[in-house]
Amino acid sequence: MLTFRDCLGLSDLTEDEVQVIAEHEQIPDIVAAELGSGLVHSDDGISRIKAYMRDCIEHARLMGDFGRADALYSVYRDFEAAHPTSPPG
C-alpha cells in the first residue's frame, strides 16, 4: 500500500504544491499528488497547475486572507522557477 509520502515522492511536486492542487480541486492530498503527477508530466499540465495556483491566490485575496495569499504566491514563485514556461514563438 502506498502512503502519501510515497505518492508525493513519485509526483515530482512539493508538498505545498500538492496541497494547492488539493485545495483548488477540493480533493484529498493523496489524490492531488496523483493528479499533480499526471499534470506535471503532460503537455499543458504545468500551465494548468499554475492556473490552479493563481485561482487559489485570488480566492485568498478576495476572502481578505492576505497572509494565505502571500504564502500561496511564494509556492507559485517556487513552482515557476522550477517549471518556467517558455514564451510562444
Buried (B, 14 or more C-beta within 10 A) or exposed (E): EEEBEEBBEEBBBBBBBBBBBBBBEEBEBBBBBBBBBEBBEEEEBBEBBBEBBBBBBEBBBEEEEEEBBEBBBEBBEEBEEEBEEEEEE
